[in-house]
Amino acid sequence: MCQNYTIHMSENTYSYKYPHPAITADNVVFGFDGRDLHILLIERGLEPFKGSWALPGGFMRIDETVEQCAMRELAEETGVTNIFLEQFHVFSTVKRDPRERVVTVAFYALVRKSDYRLIAGDDAARANWFKIDRLPPLAFDHDKIIDMARERLRERLRTQPIAFKLLDEKFSMTELQQLYEAINGVTYDRRNFQRKMFSTGLLEDRGPSPEPQHNRIPELYSFNEEEYRRKHTENKLRRNPFDF
């Protein structure tokens, strides 16, 4: 129960007798290039951790929500806009930021890496994609944030068709399997993976690829989102159809 504070409206609306934390938003943006899972990072242009790589994010303004902050910072620092962000955790370790008492709200997003041209700006010197298993040393506690985001991604992968948000509209079975392996950190038997994926009844055959891969022409597929929604609404989906 807070007892030792007073808001001096006539002097300063935001003047308090007790310390209070600042709020930031940090974004874990996942991208897939057809083979490897990537994370979008920015190189910090200001102290602290100037020159270090970090998640795109920053301080919430007094006139915006934390969701608006997350979208604004992502656009200012990377040029990425109009993507769906989902909040997944609040990080509040006492000394996580050397500047002051900072609590961050973390979001994650799934994008097709080829959809976005990165433009570093604001207090970011550079923006770039990094393979998730080959990340550079990170500022603050951003390694912990990424670890938790990846675990959340694994949880969602078991119950929802989120993998298809990282793939092009048409994709090969090899790309789909490599994406599952990159997220879950395991290797699947090719025949078993294909059998289980076809058993969902949610893939449409889109014919052979116009571009040969490794001296062969792979078959392409697409995800039938309309059929997924119909089965979900009618409760006709088997339990966790994407849990491989």
C-alpha positions in Angstrom: 0.0 0.0 0.0 1.5 3.3 -1.1 1.3 6.0 1.6 4.3 8.3 1.1 3.4 10.2 -2.1 1.7 13.4 -3.1 0.7 14.6 -6.6 1.3 18.4 -6.7 -1.2 19.3 -9.4 -0.6 23.1 -9.2 3.2 22.7 -9.4 3.8 19.7 -11.7 1.3 17.1 -12.8 4.0 14.4 -12.7 5.9 15.3 -9.5 6.1 12.6 -6.9 7.9 12.1 -3.6 8.8 8.5 -4.4 10.8 6.9 -7.2 8.8 5.4 -10.0 9.8 3.3 -13.0 10.0 4.1 -16.7 8.2 1.8 -19.2 9.6 0.5 -22.5 8.5 -1.8 -25.2 10.8 -4.3 -26.9 10.0 -6.3 -30.1 11.1 -9.8 -31.0 10.5 -10.0 -34.7 11.0 -13.5 -36.2 11.7 -14.0 -39.9 12.3 -17.1 -42.0 14.3 -17.2 -45.3 13.3 -20.7 -46.4 16.0 -22.4 -44.4 16.9 -20.6 -41.2 14.9 -18.7 -38.5 16.1 -15.1 -38.0 15.7 -12.3 -35.4 15.6 -8.7 -36.3 18.1 -6.6 -34.4 19.3 -3.0 -34.3 22.8 -1.6 -33.5 22.4 0.9 -30.8 23.6 4.4 -31.7 23.4 5.8 -28.2 24.6 4.9 -24.7 24.2 2.8 -22.8 25.5 -0.2 -24.9 26.4 2.1 -27.8 27.5 -0.1 -30.7 25.9 -3.2 -29.3 23.1 -5.1 -30.9 19.6 -5.0 -29.3 16.0 -5.6 -29.9 14.1 -2.7 -31.6 12.3 -0.8 -28.9 12.3 2.2 -26.6 10.6 4.3 -24.0 6.8 4.8 -24.0 5.7 8.4 -24.4 3.3 9.9 -22.0 0.5 10.1 -24.6 0.6 6.6 -26.1 -0.2 3.0 -25.1 2.6 0.4 -24.8 1.2 -1.2 -28.0 1.5 2.1 -29.8 5.0 2.5 -28.4 6.0 -0.9 -29.7 4.8 -0.2 -33.3 6.3 3.3 -33.3 9.7 2.2 -32.2 9.8 -0.7 -34.6 9.0 1.6 -37.5 11.4 4.3 -36.4 14.3 1.9 -35.9 13.9 -0.6 -38.7 11.3 0.7 -41.2 9.1 -2.3 -40.5 5.4 -1.3 -40.3 1.9 -2.7 -40.3 2.6 -6.1 -38.7 0.7 -7.9 -35.9 2.5 -7.7 -32.6 1.5 -9.9 -29.6 2.4 -9.1 -26.1 4.0 -12.1 -24.3 5.7 -11.0 -21.1 6.8 -8.2 -18.8 10.4 -8.0 -17.7 11.0 -6.2 -14.4 14.4 -7.3 -13.0 15.5 -4.5 -10.8 18.8 -3.7 -12.4 18.1 -4.7 -16.0 18.8 -1.1 -17.3 21.8 0.9 -16.0 20.0 4.3 -16.6 17.1 4.0 -14.2 14.3 1.6 -13.0 13.0 0.4 -16.3 10.2 -2.2 -16.9 9.8 -3.5 -20.4 6.7 -5.0 -22.1 7.9 -7.6 -24.7 6.1 -8.3 -28.0 6.7 -10.8 -30.7 5.9 -10.8 -34.4 6.1 -13.2 -37.3 7.0 -11.8 -40.8 8.1 -13.0 -44.1 11.7 -11.7 -44.1 11.5 -10.9 -47.8 8.5 -8.6 -47.3 10.5 -5.9 -45.6 13.3 -3.6 -46.5 15.1 -2.5 -43.4 15.8 1.2 -42.8 17.7 2.0 -39.6 16.7 5.3 -38.0 16.1 7.2 -34.8 18.7 6.1 -32.3 19.6 2.9 -34.2 22.8 2.9 -36.3 21.9 -0.2 -38.2 19.2 -2.8 -38.5 19.8 -6.4 -39.7 18.6 -10.0 -39.5 20.6 -12.6 -37.6 20.2 -16.3 -37.5 18.6 -17.2 -34.2 21.4 -19.6 -33.3 24.1 -17.2 -34.2 23.2 -14.0 -32.4 25.8 -11.4 -31.5 26.3 -10.3 -27.8 23.2 -8.4 -26.9 22.5 -5.3 -24.8 20.5 -5.3 -21.6 18.7 -8.6 -20.9 17.6 -9.0 -24.5 19.0 -12.5 -24.7 16.6 -13.6 -22.0 13.7 -11.8 -23.8 14.5 -13.7 -27.0 14.8 -17.0 -25.2 11.3 -16.6 -23.7 9.9 -15.4 -27.1 11.2 -18.5 -28.8 9.6 -20.7 -26.1 6.3 -18.9 -26.6 6.7 -19.4 -30.3 7.1 -23.2 -29.7 4.0 -23.3 -27.5 1.9 -21.5 -30.1 3.3 -23.7 -32.9 1.8 -26.8 -31.2 -1.7 -25.4 -31.1 -2.1 -22.8 -33.9 -1.0 -22.5 -37.6 1.4 -19.7 -36.9 4.2 -21.3 -39.0 2.4 -20.3 -42.2 2.8 -16.6 -41.3 6.6 -17.1 -41.7 6.3 -18.7 -45.1 5.4 -17.4 -48.5 1.9 -18.1 -49.8 3.3 -21.1 -51.7 6.0 -23.2 -50.0 7.7 -26.6 -50.4 7.3 -29.3 -47.8 11.1 -29.1 -47.2 10.7 -25.4 -46.3 7.9 -26.2 -43.9 9.8 -29.0 -42.2 13.0 -26.8 -41.9 10.9 -24.1 -40.3 9.5 -26.5 -37.7 13.0 -27.8 -37.0 14.4 -24.3 -36.6 11.7 -23.3 -34.1 11.7 -26.5 -32.1 15.4 -27.3 -32.3 14.8 -30.9 -33.4 15.2 -33.0 -36.5 12.1 -34.8 -38.0 11.9 -37.8 -40.1 10.9 -36.6 -43.6 8.2 -39.2 -44.3 6.6 -39.0 -40.9 6.6 -35.2 -41.0 4.9 -35.2 -44.4 2.4 -37.8 -43.3 1.4 -35.8 -40.2 1.1 -32.6 -42.1 -1.0 -34.0 -44.9 -3.3 -35.6 -42.2 -4.4 -32.2 -41.1 -6.3 -31.8 -44.3 -5.3 -28.2 -44.4 -2.7 -28.1 -47.2 -3.5 -27.5 -50.9 -1.3 -28.8 -53.7 -0.3 -25.9 -55.8 1.7 -27.8 -58.4 5.5 -27.9 -59.1 7.8 -25.0 -58.4 8.9 -23.0 -61.4 12.4 -22.9 -59.9 14.3 -26.2 -59.5 16.0 -26.7 -56.1 19.1 -29.0 -55.8 18.5 -30.4 -59.3 14.9 -31.3 -58.6 11.5 -29.7 -58.9 9.7 -29.6 -55.6 5.9 -29.6 -55.2 4.5 -26.5 -53.7 1.6 -26.2 -51.2 -0.4 -23.5 -49.6 -2.3 -23.3 -46.2 -6.1 -23.4 -46.5 -6.9 -20.8 -43.9 -10.6 -20.8 -44.8 -10.9 -24.6 -44.2 -9.0 -24.2 -40.9 -11.4 -21.6 -39.7 -14.4 -23.7 -40.7 -13.1 -26.8 -38.9 -12.2 -24.7 -35.9 -15.6 -23.1 -35.7 -17.3 -26.5 -36.1 -15.0 -28.1 -33.6 -13.8 -30.7 -36.3 -10.1 -30.2 -35.8 -8.2 -33.0 -34.1 -6.6 -31.8 -30.9 -3.4 -29.8 -31.5 -3.1 -30.7 -35.2 0.2 -28.9 -35.6 1.9 -30.6 -32.6 4.6 -32.7 -34.2 
